[in-house]
Amino acid sequence: MSNNVIILIARILLSFMFIFAGFGKVTDPAATAGMIAGAGLPASTALTYLAGLFELATGIAVLVGFQVRIVGWLLAVFCVFTGVVFHLAPVNVPDFPAAANGWINGLNFVNFLKNITLAGAYIMLATNGAGAYSLDARRGAYAAA
């Protein structure tokens, strides 16, 4: 299997999460707005819609291979930022048993690790480009190997 096919498969896999999450934020912003407000950021509903649109647009760009070198860096920064701001700090849900809060904190740390790992994948995508099966290649922005 050629590297270009592998890059295409990687782009499809890396795009899914952001397309899915962005669609969810745009169509039902309440949960994410609550999380943003809980982190102490202002204008949580507006930020939810902005994050959702960002995730949708960048997810689709990765999927079709458009401006992947730029989008990869944007998503890497986004993953590190959201990992640190939303998943690194301990969570304490009032009236939850200590074991439940411990379980929630464990899952939250896994999400932090996922975000940091994804940042690495997006940096690799930004560095290597979208591959031959992409809009970037059709535009001449990627030298196909």
Salt bridges, closest charged atoms under 4 A:
GLU55 OE1 - LYS25 NZ 3.05
ASP136 OD1 - ARG139 NH2 3.19
